[in-house]
Each structure stands twice: as structure tokens, then as C-alpha cells.
Amino acid sequence: MKTKFSLVLFIALFLATVGYAQNPIIQTYYTADPAPMVYDGTVYLYTSHDEDSTVNNFFTMYDWRCYSSTDMVNWTDHGAVASLKSFAWLDKTNGAWAPQCIERNGKFYLYVPIHGEGVSVLVADSPTGPFTDPLGKRLIETDHIWQDIDPTVYVDDDGQAYLYWGNPKLWYVKLNEDMISYDHSIGQNGVVSTEMNTEAFGSHNGRDGKPGPSYTEGPWFYKRNNLYYMVYAAAGIPEYIAYSTSISPEGPWSYKGFVMERAPHLAFTNHSGIIDFKGNSYFFYHSQELSGGEGFKRSTCVEQFEYNPNGTIPVIKPTKEGVTTSVENLNPFKRVEAETIAWSEGLKTKSDEKVGVYVSNIDNNDFIKIRSVDLGKGAKKFAANVATAKSGSIEIRIDEKDGELLGVLSVTGTGGEQNWKTLSTKIKEAKGVHDVYLVFKGEDKDLFNFDWWQLK
């Protein structure tokens, strides 16, 4: 409870200072190294996960998480979709670093680095898993496994897939169509070392004071309008985000400049991902602001941006407002998962086999904000699926946490914290598009668990 209290207190101070921000987009967990994937009209966001308790003053990371959005302002938590325990051959208990996922031929391939164990791959039939290990060993076999981190993957128009990775150098392989093996006829046993020079990756003075290429780690590789982009963490620690381009997926690369410069609320590391979605371009990164400046407790952020007419990327400023406009409104007349959140305070999520992911750790005055909710011509009833041995209530408000009160759902004991029951209450009709706030009230701690809600 001490960790939760500290996080709640910081969020409260954070909100009091800046109003209701959008960044970071996940508040229930510390998430880093964002890797967005667009599939079937949805953005699936894969992240690493910094634990609430940092061990030995170093990255403490055991699993990989997934979130999704169709509107770029509300994010649905799908829980931990893979972990170090997904690999039966692995005896490491820490080191679940920056992932990336891609779809091919109806399968989803999650490439994950394990610190000190190189790059491995997991496969699933769904973007949210379950992911399983198809190889029983590492995918990338090299002599520099401690440097084999931060994989980024792309399938080119001709069907050839490329997997890049590395710190402080950049390597790649040509993946075979099965996406779990690669062509060994090129490079050194299939691994090609990218030429690292200042023309390709810019110039930076290293720790020895000598100039060298600015590339550090965290590559993000993609193609747009016949131009290949390599976006990466640069200039050592603290890290900036820079990028290079090429007319070939195999280089040579040409340095183009910074994408995001250092800012006080960013962590000493940074890691980016870029997508186009529903006619807009988005830049993902991470900061340390939610944790109050702890570089081993990072949080995912996103900014909307526009490419310059010549295809170059502008310098993007990290903001607290983040994405200000949704690309579609949320329909509350269909079941809405409680873990679909634009902003929250004080909450966590859990999961079980019965209901999947649900909202937990609910205390008095905690809340969930859902943005751009289309109330249509008005609703008459609010229903929620909850489980508790205690009692509390949910206030349904619009536009602000203390905004107009539409109604109050009384949540009484359902027979246990895993005994789920759907409760409902009449509400005042409100029309049009609003932000909806679900504000929790009660005298006890851990008031109830919350699975989903719906207007009728």
C-alpha cells in the first residue's frame, strides 16, 4: 500500500499542476519502450514493464504488456501477454527489455530481448496472445548477446522481412517467411553488421571524448513513401531520439537529425515507435514524470505530428497534453471494459481466467476518465459488473471529475471479491459527446473489483 500511496500522491500533485493531462497514457503500471502495431483498425501497443519496486538500483523487468486503442485517447489494458516464464529454457528472473510485435499470415510474432540472453521470439494467433515459444532457444545466436537488445522488425513490400537490433552497434538479419528463422547465407552466419559512421548516424563525443556516431540503441525501422527510416536513441546518456533514412532496407544510411531532444521530465533513456493511423502520424516515447523522476520507473507517452512535405520528421516536443483529438468517439451503449482508460488515479489492474483483465485497488476518490464518449440522445441507465465483499459507490460525472453528476451506482457486497454481479442505476440524461468520469467512493480500502460498464 505504501507504493500505491506514493503514486497516488504524486499523480494528485501532477494533476493539480497541469490539469487533466493525457501523457503518460498508462497510469496503472510503469510501462516503457513502446512498440505500436496497427492491425485491423486498432493500435496494439506492446511495452516493457518497470516494476513498482526497483531491485539493486537497476531496471527491474519481468514481463511484457499490451494495450490497445481505436481512438488514440482511450487505452484498453490486455495485461501481461508474455513474461520471462514464457521461455522454459531460460533461468533468468530479470531482463524483459524492449519488445516489438508484427503480424504475418495471420500469426503474430513478438520479438523480445532478454538482457544477457540476446533476442528471442514468441508466436500467437491473436495480437493479445497467448504467446508461446516456437524454438526453445534464442532466435539470434551471436557472440555479443549482452549487446543483442531492442529488436525492430519490418516486412517489406516484396515480402522480405528484416530484423534490426543492437547497442552500441546496429545489426540485422533477413528473416525467412516463417519469421522464426533467418537467411544464413549473408554476413557472418546470417548476421550483417551495419557500417557505423558519422555520415550514417551523426556525430557525438563518447565517454573517451572522441567523436563517433551518435547511434546508441533502441532502433525503430519502417518504410514510408518508398523511404526507409531508422529512428533510434542517440548521443549516449541522457538519450535523445534521432533518425536516419535510406532508399534501401539494408542502407547505407544518411543521418537526418534529432526527432526529440532531451527534456527535464524524460528519463535518462528513451525509446520510440512511430505509426500512421487513420490519417494521422503518432510518435511514442517514454518519460519518468509519473514516478516523480525515477529513471528506472518509466511511462509511455505519445504525440501526434505531421511529416514535412519532403518526408523529413520535425523535432517533436514532449508535452503533458499528448494527443488532444480522438480519431473516433467511444460508444458507451456497447460493453466498455473498465480497463479502457484515458486517465486514472490510484488504480491497478489484475486478471484471472474467469473475467480476464479488470480494475482493482479501488479506494475512495480514485477515478477513471474516458474521453470522447458519445452519449447520443441520452441514456437512462448505467450498469456495471463488479465484485466485492464490501460496499461503496460509483459516481457517474461528465466533463470534469467534479462535473455534472448524472447518477450514483451503489455497490453493495456481491458475496466476495471474485463473485461478479451486474448492478444498475437510473441516471440523468445527457446528450452529445462528453468526457465521462467514474469516481469511486467508500470508507474502506480496496472497495471492489470492476470489470465492465455500459449505458442503456
N, C-alpha and C positions, 0 to 999 in steps of 0.2 A: 504493500500500500504506500510505502514511502516513495517509491519510484513514480507511482501514479500521481501522488500529491504534488511532487515537484514538477511533473509535466503539466498538470492542470494549472498550477500556479503560474508557470511560465507562459502557457497559452493565454491565460487570462490577462496577464500583463501585455503580451504581444497584441492581443485584440484591442485592449484599451488604448494602445499606442497608435495602431494603424487602421482600426476599424475592422470589418469582416473581410479579411484578405482571402485570396484563392490559393496562394502559394504558402507553404508546400501543399500539394494536392492530396497527400495522405497524412493524416494526423494520428491514426490509431497505432501505427508502428513506425519505426525508423526504417526508411527504405532508401536505397542508394543505387547508383549505376543503372539508370532507367534505360530499358530497351523496348521501345514501342513497336508493335506489329499491326498492320492494318489487314483485317481479314473479314470478308463477308459483311461489310458495313459497320464494323466495330473495331475500335482500337483496343488491342490487348497489350497491357503494359507489364513487362517482366522486370523484376527488381531483385537485387540482393537485399539482405535484411540485417541491419545492425541491431544487435540485442540491446535490451534496456540496460543490462549490466555489462560493462566492459571489463574483460579479463586481461590482466597483465598489461594494461595501458596500450592495447593494440586492437586491431579490427577483430570483432567477435561476431562471427557469421556462420550460421549453421544450415540455413535453408534459403530457398528462392520462392518469391511470392508473385502472384499475378493479380492484376486489376483490369477492369475493362470499362469502356465508355462509348456511348454513341453520340454524345453531345459535347464532349471535351470540357465539361464543367462538373459533372457528377461521375464519381468513380465507384464501381462495384467491386468489393473485395471477394476474391476467389480463394483466399487462404494461401497456405504454403503448398505449392504444386509439386515441389521436389525438395530433397534435402541430401545431405551427405550420406544419410542412411539408404538412399536410393542405390548406392553402389556397394554391393556385398563384398567386393574385393578390397574396399578402402578401410584403412584403420585410423584415418584422421578424424578428429572430432571438431575441427575448426578449419575455416578457409573457404567457405562457399562464396566466391567472388563473382565479378560482373558477368551476367549471362546474356545470351540473345537467342530468340526463337524465330523459326521460319517455317512456312508451310510448303510442302511439295507433294503432289499426287495424293492429296487427302490425308497426309501424315504431317505431324508437327514435330520438328526437331529442335530440341533445346540444347544449345552448346554452352557448357559451363566450365569455368576454370576452377580448379581446386588448388589453393596455394601450396606449392611444393609438389604437386601431383599432376601438373600440366592440364590439358584441355580434354574433357570427355563429352559424350553426347547421350542424351535421353530422347525417347520417342514416345509419342502419344497419338491417339485417334481423335483427340479433342484439344483445342488450344488451352484448356484448363486442366488437362491431364485426365487420368493418372499417367505420369511419365515413368517409363521403365528403361532399364539399361540393356541395350541390344548387343553389347560387345563383351561385357565382363572384364573390361580393361580400358586404359586410356585410349582415346582416338588419336591424339597427336603423340608420337613417340620420338623425342629428341633428347639431346644431351644437356639441354638447358631448361629443365622442367620448371625451375623456380622463376624463369622469365616467361614461361608459356602461360600468359594470362590474357584476359579481356578479348575473347573471340568475337568477331563480327562476320556475318555471313550474308551473301547475296547471290541470287540466281540470275544470270544474265539472260538477255533476250534469246540467245542461241541455245539456252538450256544448260550452259556450263555454270557450275556453282563454284564460288570462291570462298574460302575461309581465311581471313586475316587475323593476326593476333600479335601480342608481344610488348614487352618492356625490358630494356630500353631500345630494342630494335624492333623491326616490323617484318614478320614472316607471313607467307601464305602457302596454301595448298590448293590444288584443283580437286574439289570433291567429285566423286563419282555420282551417278544418278541416284544411287541408293542413299546418299547423304551421310553414310556412316563409314565410308572408306574413301581413299583418295588415290590419285594417279601417282605412282612411284617412279615414273619414267623421267621426271623433271627434277631439277635442283639436286639436293642431297637427300636421297631416299624419298623424293617427292616433296620436300620442303624447300621453298625458294626464299632466300634472304633478300629483302628489298634494299637497294642501294641507299644508304643513309648519307645525304649531303645537304648543304645549306640551300642549294637551288631547289631541292625537293621539299624540304621541311623547315626552312627558315633558319636563323642563327640565334644561338643562345650560349652564354658563357656557363660552362659546367662548374661543378664544385671545385675543380682544379684551376678555375679561372680561365681556361682555354675555350675558345669558341667552338661550337659544334652544332649539329642540327637540333632544333627545338623540340622535335617529337619526343614524347615521354612514354605514353601508354594510352589505353582506352580508345582504340580506333573505332570509328563508325563508318562503314563502307556502303555506298549506294550509288545508283545511277539516276540521272535526271536530264531529260532532253539531250541524250547522247553524250553527256559529260559525266565522268566518274568523279565522285567526291570521296576524300578521305578526311574525316573530321576526327580530331584527337586531342587529348590532354597534352599540354605543351609547357616548356620552359621550367621543368622541374617542380620543386615545391617552394611556394604555393603555385598550383597549376592554373594556367589559362586554358581556354579552348581555342584551337587554331585549325586551319584546314588547308588542304592541297587538292589539286584537280589533275585529271589526266584524260586523254582521249582513248586510253586503253585500260582494261581492268587490271593489267599487270604493270602499269606505269610505262615510262618514267613519270614521276610526279612533279608538279610545279607548285611551289608554295604561294599561297594567296593572302595570308594574313590571319589576324585574330577574328574569332567569332564572339567570344565572351571574355572580357578582361576580368582580372581579379577584383572582387568586391568584399567589403568587411564581413558580410554575413555568409559568404561562401566558405566551404570547408577548404582545408589545405590540399585536398584532392578535388577533382571534378571529373565528370563522365557524362557524355552527351549522347543523344539519339535524335534523329530528325526524320519526320514523316510529312507527307502530304495527305490530307484527309478532308473530304467533302469540300474541295476547292480552296482550302487554306493550308498554310505550312506552319509546322509546330516544331519548336526546339525544346528538348527535355534536358535537364541537368539536375544536380543536387546541391543543397546548401546545408548549413549547420545551424540555422536560425532557430528552428523549433526546439532544439536541445539546449539553447542558450549558449552556443559557441563551442560545443564539443565536437571536434573533428572526427571522432570515431562513432558519432551518432548523427547520421546524415538523413536528409529528407528530400524526396523527389519534387521538383518544380517543373513548370512548363511555361513557355512564352509563345505567343503567335507572332509570326514575322512574314515579311514578303521578300522574295529574292529580288535583287536588282535586275534590270532588263537584260543585262549581259550574262546572267546566271550566277554572278557572284553573291556571296552571303554577306549581309550587312553586319556590323557589330551590334550584338543583341545585349540589351541591358537587363540584368536580373531585377525583377520587380516583385513587390508583395502582392500586387493586384493580379498578376498572371493573366489567364485568358478571361477577358471581360465579356465576351459574347458567346452564347451557346450556339451550336450549329443546328440544333433542333430542340423543341420543348419536350419535357417529360410528361408522359401520360399517366396520371395517378389513378385512372379508372381500371387499369390493369395492376396486377400484383406488383408491388415495388419491394425489392429486397431491402431490409432495414440497413444492410451494409452498403447501400448505394448512397454515397455521401459527397457533398461538395465541401463542407467543413463540419468539424465536430469538436467537442470539448470533453475531455476526461474519459473517453470510451476506449474499449478494446474490442476485438472480435475473436470469436472462438469457432470451432467447427466440430461436428460429430456426424456419424453415418446417418442419423435419422433426419435431420433438417439441413445439413450442410453448414455453411457459414452463417453466423448470427452475431448480433451485437450484445456485448456483455460489459461487466464492470460499470454498471449504470448507478450513479449517485445523484443526490439532489442537485439540481441546476445544471447538470450535464445536458447537452443538446446535440441534435443533428440538424444541419441546414441542407436542404435540397433546392437547387437553383432551377429557375425557368420551368416551373410546374404549371401546366395548362389546366386550369380549373374549369374551362369551358363555360357553360351556362350556370355552373354552380353545382355543388354536391350537398347531399343531405345527411350523409352518414360516413363516419370514419371507423374502419375496422383494423385490428392489429392482432398478430399472432404472438403470444407471449407465454412465458413460463416462469413461475415463481412460487416460493413458499411464504413470501412476504406480501407487502402491499405498497402501492404508490400510484402515480398517475402520469399521463402524457398530455401536456397542453399542446393544442394544435394552433399555431400562430402563423401569420403571414408577414412577409417583408422585413421584419426585424425579430430578434429574439424576444423582445418585449412588445412586439407589434400586435395588431388586432387579434383578439382571441376568438377563434371560431368554435372551439369546444374543448372539453376535457374528458379524456377516457380514464375511468377509474380501473386500476389494475389490482385486483384482489388475488389472494392465493389460489393457484391453479392446481395445487396438490404436489408441488415440487419444482425445482429449478430446471428439470428436463421433462416436465409434464406439460405439454403445449396445449394451449386453448385459444381460440379466436374470440376476441371481445370486440364490442362495437358501441358507438355512441352517436347520438344526433349532433350535427354541427350546423353553425350558421352558414348560409350560402354566401360564397364569394365567387366572383366571376373573373375570367381573364387569366393572364399569366402572372404568377407571383413566385417569389421565393417562399418556401414553406419551412417553418421551424418546428421541430418536435422537441419540446422542452420537458425534461423529466423532473418529477417532484416526489419527495418522500423523506421520511425521517431516518430510515436505515441505510446502511451501505449495501452495495450490490442488490439494488431494488428488485430487478427482474431481468430476464433474458428476452431479447426482442428479435423475431425472425423476419417478419414482413408486415407491410401495411397496404391499405387500399381505400380509395374513396368510392362511394356508391351513390 
